[in-house]
Amino acid sequence: MKTKVILFIVAFFTWVLLTWSLDLEHLIIGVFIGVFVSFATSDIFQKRTAISKGVSRYLWFFYYIPLLVWECIKANIDGAYRVIHPDLPIKPGIVKVKTSLKSDTALTFLANTLTLKPGTMTVDIDKENGFLYIHWVNVKSQDIEAASEMIARKFERILKRIFE
């Protein structure tokens, strides 16, 4: 029940922030949406993940969000530069990235984070061996360790503190 209440509150306040209105109609719709979201997604959060075990994990998550936004801005600028540049300096390819993350949630966050950044896209996850296969628009290295460091390491360190 506690999970449903938390999900309701998050969904309701997200609705209020997205609509940017405190009209009665919007608030009523927000309540309905909050109830729907909390009942539709509460079973996903019933399994106690590591995130519910410490306050520091939430602080790391609040550090992760601006880092993700900053990295996406840098990747967008780099992508725009590559499109505008007359020679179109790209060297696309799929690289193998090593990860030490074990939980499904952490791996999913890492894969989605890398896919959100323009220029990279997660193609496959090999959970058993700890590899992600990433399509990279400008391959700088085929070496697993070097590619892992350039693409995923900064996010991996934070996600490990959040989810594992």
C-alpha positions, 0 to 999 in steps of 0.5 A, spaced: 500 500 500 505 504 501 508 503 494 501 505 491 501 512 495 508 514 493 507 512 486 500 516 486 504 522 489 509 522 484 504 521 478 500 527 481 505 532 482 508 530 475 501 531 472 501 538 476 508 540 473 507 538 466 500 541 466 503 547 469 496 549 472 492 548 478 485 549 475 480 544 479 479 540 472 486 539 471 487 537 479 481 532 478 484 529 472 491 529 475 488 525 481 485 520 476 491 519 472 495 518 479 490 513 481 491 509 474 498 510 474 499 507 481 495 501 480 498 500 473 505 500 475 505 498 483 506 491 481 513 493 478 515 496 484 513 491 489 519 487 489 524 491 494 530 493 490 536 496 493 534 503 492 529 502 498 535 501 502 538 507 504 537 515 503 544 516 500 542 512 494 536 517 493 542 523 493 546 519 488 540 519 483 539 526 484 546 527 482 545 522 476 539 526 473 543 533 472 549 529 469 545 525 464 542 532 462 549 535 461 552 529 457 545 529 453 547 536 451 554 535 450 552 529 445 547 533 442 552 539 440 557 534 438 551 531 433 549 537 431 557 539 429 557 532 425 551 534 421 553 541 419 560 539 418 561 539 410 566 532 411 561 529 416 566 526 420 563 519 423 565 512 423 560 508 425 560 501 428 558 497 434 563 496 440 563 491 446 562 495 453 564 491 459 559 493 465 560 490 472 552 492 473 548 485 475 541 487 477 536 488 471 534 495 474 541 498 473 543 494 467 536 497 464 538 504 466 545 504 463 542 501 457 537 507 456 542 512 459 546 510 453 541 510 448 538 517 450 545 520 448 545 522 441 550 518 437 550 511 441 544 506 442 544 500 446 543 494 441 544 488 446 545 486 453 549 480 455 547 479 462 551 473 463 558 475 461 557 483 463 557 486 456 553 491 452 553 492 445 553 499 443 552 502 436 557 508 436 556 514 431 564 515 432 568 509 434 574 512 437 576 505 440 575 498 438 578 496 445 573 493 450 576 497 456 577 504 452 570 504 449 567 502 456 571 508 459 569 513 454 562 511 453 559 508 460 564 508 466 561 515 469 554 512 469 556 505 471 559 508 477 553 512 479 548 507 478 552 502 482 551 506 488 544 507 486 541 500 485 547 495 487 
